[in-house]
């Protein structure tokens, strides 16, 4: 599977409903790694696929921003170093490439450390429902399967609220 996936959001009333839907999704050939569940603290999700760091936090957007800002900063530092080289040194393109890569790496490291502690901003609209005890299921699918899976869930579980999709989710992580 290459390219981008769509992320479906479902609000579910309880763990037994979530178990049934996960079983149906697996039978419909949705991979386990593309199903994620979030619940308020204290609700045992048992053997259900729990959301990981990349779903619960803003780590991925922070990483993207950190790489961009870090690379730009490294490039700028390299250009300044080339324009005003230290005494006796001649800096060329290799130094510019090295400072850009080092800046991108440092920006990625620092931004992911910060982003890991920030709740996922895309999930804010569900915070009230989760706090009331509902479960949030996130399912990542190719665009061609979105309507099929929505119909499958709705036909067997009318108590599941389909809360829409995100237009694109990177295939990684």
N, C-alpha and C positions, 0 to 999 in steps of 0.2 A: 504494500500500500504506500504510495508516494503522494506527496503534496500535503494538502491540508484537510483536516477533519472538521466537522461541525460538532459543537458540544450541545447536547440536549439537556434540559433541566426538568426534573420531575420532583414535586413535593409529594411525599408518601406519608400516610397516617401512622404506620407502625412497622416494626421489624418483620413480623410474618409476611406482610404485603411486600416488603423489600426482598425477602428471600424468594418469594414466588416470582417476582419480576426478574430478579437476577437469573433464576433457573430458566425462565422463558427466553431471556436475552442470550444466554449461553446456547440454548437449543437453536436459536436463530442465527448462530455463528457470530455473535458479537464476542470478541475476545475479552477475557477476564481483566486484562490490563487496561481496557478502555471503559471499565465500569468503576465508578467511585461513589462512595457514600459518606455523607457528613451528618452528624447528629450532635445534639447538645451533650455536654459532659454528663456522664452518669447513665446514658443509654447504651447498653452493651450491644455492639454490632456483631458479636460472636464471630462466625466464619465468613462474614460478608466482606467484600472488597472495600476497604476503608480508603478515603482520600488521603493522598500523600502531601508532602510539602509543596510540590508544584501546583496542586489544586487548592490548598488551603491558604497559601500566602501569595504575595506579589513578587516572588522570587524570579520568575521568568521575565516579566516586564522590567524589573530592576536590572537583571542581567543584560537585557538588550540595551537599556539606557546606559548602563555602566560601560559596556564595550564601546558604544558610540562616543560618549563623552571622554572616556579614557584614551581612545585612539586619537581623537581630535587634540586632546591635551598633549599627548606624546608627539604627535606630528608638529604641533606648535613649538614644543620644547626642542625638537630636532631642527626645525627651521631657525630658531633663535641660536642654537648651537652652531649651525652652519654659517649664519650671518656674523656671529661674534665668537669664533672658535677660541678655545683656551690656548694660551701661549704655546707656540710650537707645534700645534696639531692641525692637521688638515682633515676636515670631516667631509665625507661624501655620502652617496645614496644609501650605503649600507648602514650608516649611523642613523640616518633618517628612518629607515625601515625598522631598525632595532628600537628606537625610541617610540615609534608608533605602536609596535607590537607590545613593548613593555607597558606603555600607557593603557592599551586595551586590556591586557592581562590584569594590571593593577585595578583598573576601573571595574572589571568583571568581578574580581575578588571582593572589593569593598562594597559594591552595590548589592551583590547576592547576600552578603552578611547582613546588610540593612533590610533588604527585601524579604528575607526569611522571617523577620519579626513583624512584618506588616500584613494584616489580614487581606485576603484577596478582595480587591475593590469590586470585582464583578459579582461577588456573593453577598454584598451588603443588602441587596433587596430581599434576600431570603433570611436574614438574621432574625427577624421577628418570628417567622414561622418555625425556625430551628429552635429558638428559645422557648416556644410553646410546646415543643416535643415532637414536631414533625421531622421527617428525615428528608434530606436533599440528596437525590441521585443525579450524578453527572454521567452522561454516556457520550463517548466520542465516536463518531461515525462518519463514513464518507457521505458526501452530500446525497448521493443516489439512494441511500438507505434511510434517510431521515423520516420521510413520510411513512415508509413501511413500519419502522419501529414505533413511531408515534401511534399508528393505527393498532399495532399489536398490543401495546400497553393499554391504550384506551379501551379496546374491545374486551379485554379480560379484567381490567381494573378501573372501573369508572371513578373510583375514589382517589385515583392518582391524578394530581393536577399537573398538566403539561404546562410548563412555565416559559417555553420558548427555546430558542437556540442562539448560540454565539456564532457569528459568521465564519470564523476561522480559528482553529486551534492547531498549533504546530504539532507535527507527528512526534517530535521529540519533546520532552523527556518522558 
